[in-house]
């Protein structure tokens, strides 16, 4: 479970170089695109980790944000277990950066009982493979210090923490985020976070 006692600060990540990677899943698991009814499963996932105050609010958000174009449904991914139950999700999407559209990875989530099986990594790589096929780099992520495990995962597949760059409406709070991350990760992990930090000269 996410430790939400860790203060929230806008943490921006970007992947500018990526090559198609193999998706490794445990036996019996599969990744599929959105199907009718999965909005309810997504709502359960996000409500269970505290991202929404109710199932109804989560489902309404998903429908209004992601189901306005059937053409984009293929970019909304779900991982299924052996019984075809939804175990996690991740979305390949777009946001504004100034007057331009940029690719962005949204809502990587894995049901608690399925964590530790590599499903989050498989979902993130599947989303990045979509962008690689579309030639739609760079890809941005908005996250926060309490998702430090996900931050380390993103770094492992090519993302960099952004000291200055940002997208959408987010204020980049790199220094505050790093202060909090230093309190919860190991010294070795923090060194990795520092090495995986970069400055966008256009924002400096």
C-alpha positions in Angstrom: 0.0 0.0 0.0 1.2 3.5 -0.8 2.5 5.5 2.2 0.5 8.7 1.9 2.0 10.2 5.0 4.9 11.1 2.6 4.2 14.7 1.5 2.9 15.3 -2.0 5.1 17.3 -4.4 4.8 17.4 -8.2 7.5 15.2 -9.6 8.1 15.3 -13.4 9.8 12.6 -15.4 10.6 12.4 -19.1 11.9 9.7 -21.4 13.4 11.1 -24.6 15.1 7.9 -25.9 13.4 4.5 -25.9 13.6 1.3 -28.0 10.9 -1.4 -28.1 11.3 -3.9 -25.2 10.1 -7.4 -24.6 7.1 -7.6 -22.2 7.6 -10.3 -19.6 4.5 -11.6 -17.8 4.0 -14.4 -15.3 2.3 -17.5 -16.7 -1.4 -17.1 -17.2 -1.3 -13.3 -17.2 -2.1 -11.2 -20.3 -2.4 -7.5 -21.3 -5.4 -6.3 -23.2 -6.9 -3.0 -24.3 -10.0 -1.5 -22.8 -13.2 -3.5 -23.0 -16.7 -2.4 -22.1 -17.2 -2.5 -18.4 -13.5 -2.1 -17.5 -14.2 1.4 -16.3 -15.7 -0.2 -13.2 -12.6 -2.3 -12.7 -10.4 0.7 -13.1 -12.4 2.5 -10.6 -12.0 -0.3 -8.1 -8.2 -0.3 -8.6 -7.8 3.4 -8.1 -10.3 3.6 -5.2 -8.5 0.8 -3.4 -5.3 2.8 -3.2 -7.0 6.0 -2.2 -6.8 8.0 -5.4 -10.5 8.8 -5.2 -13.0 9.2 -2.4 -15.6 6.9 -4.0 -16.0 4.3 -6.7 -18.5 6.5 -8.4 -16.1 9.5 -8.5 -13.4 7.2 -9.9 -15.6 5.8 -12.6 -17.0 9.2 -13.6 -13.4 10.5 -13.9 -12.4 7.6 -16.1 -15.4 7.8 -18.4 -15.2 11.6 -18.8 -11.4 11.6 -19.3 -10.6 8.5 -21.3 -13.8 7.2 -23.1 -14.6 10.2 -25.3 -12.8 8.7 -28.3 -13.2 5.0 -29.1 -10.1 5.3 -31.3 -8.0 5.8 -28.2 -9.4 2.9 -26.3 -6.5 0.7 -27.6 -4.1 2.9 -25.6 -5.9 2.0 -22.3 -4.2 -1.2 -21.1 -5.2 -3.7 -18.5 -3.4 -6.7 -17.2 -5.5 -9.8 -16.5 -4.9 -12.8 -14.3 -5.5 -16.4 -15.1 -9.2 -16.0 -14.5 -9.4 -12.9 -16.6 -9.8 -10.6 -13.6 -8.3 -7.2 -13.9 -5.1 -7.0 -11.9 -3.7 -3.6 -13.0 -3.8 -0.9 -15.6 -1.8 1.8 -17.4 -2.7 4.4 -20.0 -0.9 5.8 -23.0 -2.2 9.4 -23.3 -1.4 12.9 -24.3 -1.3 16.3 -22.5 -0.6 19.8 -23.4 2.8 21.4 -23.1 2.4 25.0 -23.9 0.6 25.0 -27.2 1.8 21.5 -28.2 0.6 18.0 -27.4 3.1 15.6 -25.7 2.9 11.9 -24.9 2.3 11.1 -21.3 2.0 7.9 -19.2 -1.1 7.9 -16.9 -2.2 5.9 -13.9 0.1 2.9 -13.5 -1.6 0.8 -10.9 -1.5 -2.8 -9.8 -3.8 -4.4 -7.3 -2.1 -4.9 -4.0 -2.3 -8.7 -4.0 -0.6 -8.9 -7.4 2.3 -6.5 -6.6 5.8 -7.9 -6.7 5.1 -10.1 -9.8 6.5 -7.6 -12.3 3.1 -6.6 -13.6 3.7 -2.8 -13.2 6.9 -3.1 -15.2 5.1 -5.1 -17.9 2.3 -2.5 -18.1 4.8 0.4 -18.3 6.8 -1.2 -21.0 3.7 -2.1 -22.9 2.7 1.6 -22.9 6.1 2.7 -23.9 6.1 0.2 -26.7 3.0 1.9 -28.0 4.8 5.2 -28.1 7.9 3.6 -29.7 5.7 2.2 -32.5 4.1 5.7 -33.0 7.4 7.5 -32.9 5.8 9.6 -30.2 8.7 10.5 -27.9 9.4 12.2 -25.6 7.0 10.8 -23.0 6.2 12.6 -19.7 5.0 11.3 -16.3 3.6 13.3 -13.4 4.1 11.5 -10.1 4.9 12.2 -6.5 7.3 11.0 -3.7 5.0 8.5 -2.2 5.2 6.6 -5.5 9.0 6.2 -5.1 8.9 2.5 -6.1 7.3 3.5 -9.3 9.8 6.3 -9.8 12.6 3.7 -9.6 10.8 1.5 -12.0 10.4 4.4 -14.5 14.1 5.2 -14.2 14.9 1.5 -15.0 13.1 1.8 -18.4 14.7 5.1 -19.4 12.9 8.0 -17.6 14.8 10.9 -16.1 13.7 13.1 -13.2 13.3 16.6 -14.5 14.8 19.5 -12.5 13.1 22.2 -14.4 11.0 20.8 -17.3 7.3 20.2 -16.9 4.0 19.7 -18.9 0.3 20.2 -18.5 -0.6 22.4 -15.6 2.0 21.0 -13.2 4.5 23.1 -11.2 7.8 21.3 -11.1 8.7 20.7 -7.4 11.9 18.8 -8.0 13.9 20.1 -5.0 11.1 19.5 -2.5 10.3 16.1 -4.0 14.0 15.1 -3.7 14.1 16.2 0.0 11.2 13.8 0.7 12.6 11.0 -1.4 15.9 11.1 0.5 14.0 10.2 3.7 12.4 7.1 2.3 14.9 5.5 -0.1 18.3 3.9 0.6 21.5 5.9 0.0 22.2 3.8 -3.1 18.7 4.5 -4.5 19.0 8.2 -3.8 22.3 8.3 -5.7 20.4 6.6 -8.6 17.7 9.3 -8.4 20.4 12.0 -8.5 22.1 10.4 -11.5 18.8 10.1 -13.3 18.1 13.8 -12.9 18.4 16.3 -15.8 17.9 20.0 -16.5 16.0 21.1 -19.5 18.1 24.1 -20.7 15.0 25.8 -22.1 13.6 26.0 -18.6 16.8 27.0 -16.7 
